[in-house]
Amino acid sequence: MPLSEHIIDVSEATFENEVLLRSHDTPVVVDFWATWCGPCRVLSPILERLAIEAGGTFLLAKVNVDENPNLAIRYGVQGIPAVKAFKNGQVESEFVGAQPEPIVRRFMQNLVPSESEKAVEGAQSLLATRHWKEAEEAFREVLAENETNSAAALGLVKSLLMQGLGEEPIKIIDHFPSGTEWAEAERLRPLAEILGEVEEDGPYPADDPLAARLYQSARLISRDNLPAAMDGLLDILREDKQYREGLPKDLLLALFALLGDGDPLTRQYRDELASILF
């Protein structure tokens, strides 16, 4: 009888369904063990206790390597106990040997997202579906709890930019919390600055024939008419690739970053940009 609904025995026949497929919804921690292995008898109770405590935030799958040698070979198990954590069908992290409980507990904590990480993921899904205002509100809620959350700060910048707002994103970027997202936030600065200029409503350079077209493209971004905005930026580059030190190119790259590599507009206009520049 299993100790818990969150602990299962897995074989070569069931590994695909119980580990790889399920790991797309819930992290699955696989314990490669054997009955003769003394360190396994030390580690297994720790893993099982933590799985029961977690209450379903991850699943513990136990693989007897003597009964399932092909799985051990497939995943390069050379010593046991070997613990491998799966997410989205792939090994996310792993360790070998009977580690102390504090280390095993930290391993599990790093695998399971915190409540704030779940909130950020939910807000990012709103970005992906272009629900800009709803995403903004969700990111603000995360930052209200923790103003140093750099992922939420970046998400807020993106959601504001896609609503045509530039002044607040500039302030966020200027005081961006430490984190790996800082570099991506900086890439969005040119777009924030031009949208900020549009928010201030000029005055625009009268002696610059391309300025009106640049600011019109910015206004089109603020109206969520991205194809027309991108067409305008490409037209400027066709006339002058170095206009304002390549600002139209930087704006297009910022829009690509906001939309993501998989967006049809990114694919279409990235190819057109490359044909102009190269």
N, C-alpha and C positions, 0 to 999 in steps of 0.2 A: 504494500500500500504506500503510495507516495506521501512524503512528509507534508506537502502543500500543493495546491493547484498551480503554484508558481515554480515548481521543481519537476522536471520531467526527465525520463531516460530516453535517449535518442540513439537510433541505429543508422547504418548506412542507408537503409530503405526509407527512413523518415526524416533524415537530416534536411533535405531540400525544403520540405513543407514546414517542419517544426523550427528550423533555425533560419535558413536563408530568407524564406518568404515572410515569416513572422517578424524578422528583424526590420522590415520596412515600416512596421507599425510600433514595435516595442523593442528596445535593445535586448539582445539575447547573449548571455554569458555562458560559454561552453567550457565545461570542466572535463579535460581529458585525464582519465585516471585508470587504475587497475587494482584488483583486489590484493595483490601481493605488495603494493607500494606503500611503505610506511609513511612517507611525507603526505601522500594522498589522504591517509586516514586522519592526519592532523588538519589539513586544509579543508577537506569536504565539509565538516561540521560548521566551519566559519562561513563558507559560501552559502550553505543551506540556511543558516540563521539570518544572514544578511538578506537573502532572497525573501524569507518570510517577513522580516521587518519592513522590507521595501513595499510589500503589499501590491505587487504587480507593476511597479515602475520599471522592472526588468524581469526577464525570465531566465532561470537557471536550467541549462540543458547538460546532462551528464552523459559522457561518451566513454564506455569501457573500451580501451584501445586494444585489448586482447580479442574482444569480440568484433571489433570494427577497425581492423588494421588499415583498410584503404582510406578511411577518414584521417587517421593519424599521418599517413604518407601524404595525402592531398594537402594537408595544412602544415606540413613540415614539423611535426611533433617529434623531437629527438630526445626529450626528457620529460618525465612526469613527476608531479602534476604540472600540466600546462593549461593555462586559462586564457581564452581568447574571447573578446567581446565583439559581437557582430552588430553593425548598423547598416541598413539599406543593402543587405546582402554581402557586405564586405567586412573584413577584420578591421575594427576601429582602433583597438589597443589590446595589449596582451602582457602576460608575465609568466615566468617559469619558476617553480619551486614553492615550497610551503612558506609563504610570506606571513609576517605577523599581522594580527587582525587590524591594527590601525592603518597599515599600508593597504590591505585588501579593502577596507572600508573607504579609504580615499580613492582607490581605483574605481569603486562603484559610484561614488559621489561625482567623480569627473565624467562618468558615463551617462548618468541620468541628469537631464537639464533641470536647472532650478526654476522656481516659479517665474522669476524675472526673465529667464531665457525663454521660457514658454510664451510669455507675454510678448517678447520681442519677435519671436517666430510668428505669432499670430498677427502682429502688426505688419510684418514683412509680407505675409500672404495678402494683406489688404493692398500693399504697394503693388504686388505682382498683378493684381486684378484691377489696378488703376482706381481704387477707391481712396483718392488722395486725402480727402477731409477726414474720413474715418481712420485712416492710417495715422494722420497727424494727431488725432485725439488719443489713439492708443499709445503712440510713442510718448506723448506728454504725460500720460499716466505712469509709464515706467520711470520717466525722468523725475517725476514728483516724488517717487519712492527712493530713487538713487540718481542724483544729478551727474554722477561720474560714469554712468553706463554709456560707453562710447558707441556701442551698436545702436542703442536707442537714439543717441544724438545724431548719428549719421542718418538713421531712418527719418528723423524729424526734418533734417535738412532736405532730404530728397522729397518728402511729402509736401513741404512748403514750396520748393522750387517748381514742382509740377503743378502748383496752383498759381504760378506766376509771381511769387513773392520772393524778394531778394534781400531786403534789409535785415530781417531777422536771421536768415541763414548766414549772412556775413558775420553777424555778432556771434553766432554759435561756432562758426569755423574759427574766428579769431580767438575764442576761448575754449577750444575743443578739448574734451577730457583725454587723458593719455590712453592709448590703445592702438591696436593695429589698424583701426578704421581711419586714423588721422590722415594717412596718405590719400585715401579715396576721397575724403572730405575736401582736401586741398585741390584735387582735380576738378571739383565742382565749383571752386571759387570764381572762375571767370563767368560762369552762368549766373551765380548769385550777384556778382557786381553789375552785370548788364541789366538784370532784372531790377536791381536796386535803382539804377539810373532811370529806368522806365517808370518806376514807382514815384520818383521825384519829379517826373514829367519835364525833363529838360532843364535849361535850354540846350539844344543840340548844336554842334558846329555847323555854321551856315556855309563855310567854305569847303566842306567835305561832301562831295557828291554821293558817296556811298553810305554816309551816316544815316540818312533817312531810311535806307533799306535795311541797315543793321538793326535800327530800333524798331522798325516794323516787324522784323523777324522775332525780336524779343516780345513784342506785343502779341504776336501770334502764339508764341509759347504760352504766354499767360492766359490765352483763350483756349488752350488745349488743342490748337490747330497745328499739330507738330509737322505733318507733311508739308504744309505751306511754309512754315518757318524754316524747315530744312532746305527746301527748294531755294528760298531767299538767301540763305547762308552759302549754298553752293554757287549761286549766281555771283555773289560777291567774290568768292575765291576764283571763279573763272576770269574775272576782270583783274584781280590783284591778289595773288596767293599770300603776299606778305602784309595785307591790310591790317593795320593796328597790331603788328607783330604776330600775325596769324590768328587773331582772335576768333574769326568765324570758324576756323578749324577746331580751336579749343572748345568752342560752344557746341559744335557737333559731337566731339568726343565726350563732352559732359552729358549730352543727351543720350548717347549710346550707353554710357555708364548707368544712367537712370533707368533706361528701358531694359537693359540686360542683353546679353549676346543672342538669346533665343528669340527676341522680338523681331517680327518681320520688318519693321521700319529700320531697325539697326542693321539687319542684313542688307537691305536694299540700299540705304544711304551710305553705309560704310564702303560698299563697292563703288558707288558714284564718287565718293570722296577720294578713294584711292586712284580712280581714273583721272581725276583732276590734278592731284598732287604728284602722281608718278607717271 
